[in-house]
């Protein structure tokens, strides 16, 4: 599924919005969102896992309980929920597909904010009609960004270091993890890798490394010890899925042919807490 909006402009303009105008989405906006969700659900994805996306109304909670986020988000009347059957690549698939939708919403001029643990889970799960074997790790508000940020929003961005990203030589390597990948060696893939570098992640940890070997780019998770251990899933794998979404969309935009593969381990020594996930093999 090739994007019909510019990758770089959209990636660079996206930011987390926590304060919204207190008005619901228009019917026209809802139709566009639901149509794009339907496209995403039909389209082939690098991951085989089926991700369920739903546009929800804040008032759609069970009984008198309204969908909400314990004060972190203000003014949102609509949310996007994302669920996926529990499986080997479930979290990578969820991150990839949900981020595609988030970027489309950005293109429409709407605000969003990935939320991984500060929402009323039982109410959202009921609104999502969650199945027994499904993981339900994230939601996002969606709406028109408020014109004035609250103090808590500025504080949250500062704590998360939302405007900072790791340097190129901390993330991308050639042949082994002691040799940073030079942009000249990345050649036509310098643009997809830069879009990957700008990808958001939980607490802005950027828990990934990419190793270029021959014509392949191997994606690794860099697991933060103790981070999210109480959850029944690895949220940092979703972060790698988000990063790969940026990389893959940029590659598609530049007509860079390749193939998504999960390869056997190939014997390169890896840093501590670093685990191979999948590869992109360029044609």
C-alpha positions, 0 to 999 in steps of 0.5 A: 500500500503506497502512501498518497501523501509526502513522507518527509513533510508528514513525518517532520510535522507530526508531534504528540498532541495532548490538548484538543478543541472540545469538538468531535470530528466532522462526519466527513473526517470520520468517513475519511478515517474509516475509509483509510482504516478499511484500506489498511485492513485490506492491504498486505503488510510486511507482518502477517499479523492482523491488526484491528483498528477502530475509530471510537467516540469518547462517550462510547464507554460502558454504562456511565463510564466515558472513555478517558485517560486520567487527565493526561489528555484534555478535550478529545472526543474521539480515539483510535484503538488498536488490537492484535492477536497475540503472536510472534510478531504481534507488537511489531505489526501493531506498531507498523500499522498504527503508525501508518494511520497516525501519519495519515491523520497528521496529513489530514491536519489532526492531532494524535498521541500514542498512549500505552498505559494511562487510559481506562483500559476496561472501558476501551476494551469493551468499546473495542469488543476485545477478543480473548487472545488479543493484545490491546496495548495502545490507543490514541486520541484524535482531534483538532489540536488546541491552540494553547498547550497546558503546563502538563503538556509542556512538562510531558514533552520535556520529560520525554525529551520529545524533540530530541533524537539519537545521532545517526552513528548511534543507530546505524552500523555496517557489517558489525556493531563497532562500525557506524554506517556512513551516509555515503555507504547507505546510498539511496537508503540514506533517506529511509534511514533518516525517516526511521531516525525521526520515528517516535517511541515510548519515552523517546528511547529509540530502542533499535539499531539497524545493521547494514550487511551487503544489500540487507538492513537488519533490524534489532531491538535494544531492550531497556532492562526492566522497562515495561516488564509488568506488561504481558507484551514487549512495548519496545517491539511496537517501537521497532514496528513504528521505526520500520513503518517510517523506513518502509514508507520512505523506501516505497516513496522512492521506489526502492524495491526490496523484500521483508524477511526474517533470517536465521542469526548470522553470527555477528556479535551483538551488544547487551540486551540487543536482539535481532527481529527482521530484515529488509533485503534490497533488490 
